[in-house]
Each structure stands twice: as C-alpha cells, then as structure tokens.
Amino acid sequence: DAGITQSPRHKVTETGTPVTLRCHQTENHRYMYWYRQDPGHGLRLIHYSYGVKDTDKGEVSDGYSVSRSKTEDFLLTLESATSSQTSVYFCAISDSSGAREQFFGPGTRLTVL
Amino acid sequence: KNEVEQSPQNLTAQEGEFITINCSYSVGISALHWLQQHPGGGIVSLFMLSSGKKKHGRLIATINIQEKHSSLHITASHPRDSAVYICAAYGGATNKLIFGTGTLLAVQP
C-alpha cells in the first residue's frame, strides 16, 4: 500500500468553527488531491497540488483552502465549517497527472453540526 | 447529465455468478480507471486502461474508445467481492479525473 495517512480520521465540529485536515505521504509523489464523497455524487475534486506551494482549485472549492509547504503534507482547511461540508474527505496522491494511477488515503469522516 | 455514468447502480448476485458493471462517458478521454471501495473502507485502484483489455485474477476490464464505454467483469464472484465499484475518466477539458457515482455490488453466499 502507498504510504498515505489522513488525520484526524473522524471529527465532529460545530458550524462556524475552523477545521484543518491533514494528508501525509511517504511516497514523494508530486501530485496531491483532496476529494469529498457524498451520497448520490461521485468523488468530487476540491483542490489539488502539483508541487510545493503550487495548488489549484477543483470543481467544489468554495469554502475550502489548501496549503502545501512540504512535499509530504497537504492541508485542507475549512475556514468556517458549514453543515453542507459534512462529508467524507479523501486525499489522493499520484506521481503524474490523472492519466496515471492515484493512490487514496483512508478518508476522514467530518460531521458539522 | 453526468459526464461519467455507471450501470447498474445496485447489483445483487449469487456466489459464483459472472458479473458485469458498465461505465459510459461523454468526454474525450486518455485513460479510464476502475476503483474498488469496501464498506467503510478506503479506495483501491483496480485498473487503469486506455485501450483494449486488462486482466487481474478474476477481474477483467475492457474499454471501447469509439463507443465511449468500459466494462468491469468479475468471474466466479465471491462474497468478498462485495463493494462499491467506481469508474473514473481522465481527460476532457479539465484534464482531471471525473468519477461515476459507483455501483454497489452485493455477492450473497
């Protein structure tokens, strides 16, 4: 298995609070992605990174920000969590663009009350 | 209309049956991925293909680029194959993976 961890694995928070999710990899892959998974929807891309300090928006980026100060870490921040951000969040890594295989982390279940 | 559509959404089979899951896409692609997600579990990549057919154990994936269609077959299905199977197309205007909503497979003993 690719070395990808996510923390925390579960979190319950209240509306309006800031939340940061961490993705950590030991594979030295260039590309890192944050997805959310909701019933009735496929995985949807929130933000992605193509290198240290290089990030770009995905299709559902509103309300989220990201940072990548080191190759191994990709942080997803909800500045002011809302109930619509209740979801399961997956991090993925790849050594190239999407035409190559992506390896997924175990997921973080976030509940915003 | 979703750019990537899977059918069926739900599938129940008896152990030993041959299973087919279909994926149709409307975008031009350079690769198609099949992924597996066990209940409450992580997501694992099964195949990535851009033409023809790939086989791994009891799993076979095929793609027809002209018809914009891919299939995932499972031979001699087993209860441990019970999972959600997801196809994802890479390409199109965004050059990102576009995911289908998944097919929930239950294989009964």
Boltz contact constraints between the chains, C-beta under 6 A:
constraints:
  - contact:
      token1: [A, 42]
      token2: [B, 99]
      max_distance: 6.0
  - contact:
      token1: [A, 42]
      token2: [B, 100]
      max_distance: 6.0
  - contact:
      token1: [A, 42]
      token2: [B, 101]
      max_distance: 6.0
  - contact:
      token1: [A, 43]
      token2: [B, 99]
      max_distance: 6.0
  - contact:
      token1: [A, 45]
      token2: [B, 96]
      max_distance: 6.0
  - contact:
      token1: [A, 98]
      token2: [B, 90]
      max_distance: 6.0
  - contact:
      token1: [A, 98]
      token2: [B, 96]
      max_distance: 6.0
  - contact:
      token1: [A, 98]
      token2: [B, 97]
      max_distance: 6.0
  - contact:
      token1: [A, 99]
      token2: [B, 30]
      max_distance: 6.0
  - contact:
      token1: [A, 99]
      token2: [B, 31]
      max_distance: 6.0
  - contact:
      token1: [A, 99]
      token2: [B, 90]
      max_distance: 6.0
  - contact:
      token1: [A, 101]
      token2: [B, 45]
      max_distance: 6.0
  - contact:
      token1: [A, 101]
      token2: [B, 48]
      max_distance: 6.0
  - contact:
      token1: [A, 104]
      token2: [B, 42]
      max_distance: 6.0
  - contact:
      token1: [A, 104]
      token2: [B, 43]
      max_distance: 6.0
  - contact:
      token1: [A, 106]
      token2: [B, 42]
      max_distance: 6.0
